[in-house]
């Protein structure tokens, strides 16, 4: 028991260290998001959706990995640090999908971003444009810790939140979602298992550190591989 508690404490410290380092890097990052769609070719377009209090720049290392494989990576700068409601955020992403006429899209989302992705997949206009979503450390069942944070955008992630309950009742798109999480997530204690989805628990601890793990990158690469795309299209 003591060893487990010490291990979790170590994970928590390393997780916050990772988050702090990348938030600091993101704050000074002046890179142009247009560079992530340059030389896009014909490979599957990817839309990146960050979690709450994260800008797209927090996920830039993940975006660069995907872009290096030849995929155009779209970010929605209008989301800013993603404090708005899930429906409001989904409307901004839908506008981006429409303006760029993106189709057969793969969404890669972190935390709250996975909720936004699921909401989008259930919308009549944006849903047909999205092939699948890789949701990382997403609180599909909410987070019991949200009630301790006196910020409305965080408290909206409580398990009993009406918006979250309504989203959970829409199971029609779950089969198109790949939910990935670690063995211990200090921000989502109940984990990210989603009924009907492809659920993958990694031997990784943390809510943020998982974003840079080779195991996650391998899953993203598999989903974006030409073979996976061909299989999905043959099922249509």
Secondary structure, 3 states (H helix, E strand, C coil): CHHHHHHHHHHHHHHHHHHHHHHHHHHHCCCCHHHHCCCCCCCCCEEEECCCCCCHHHHHHHHHHHHHCCCCEEECHHHCCCCCCHHHHHHHHHHHHHHCCCCCEEEEEECHHHHHHHHHHCCCCCHHHEEEEEEECCCCCCCHHHHHCCCHHHHCCCCCCHHHHHHHHCCCCHHHEEEEEEEECCCCCCCCCCCCCEEEEEEEECCCHHHHCHHHHHHHHHHHCHHHHHHHHHHC
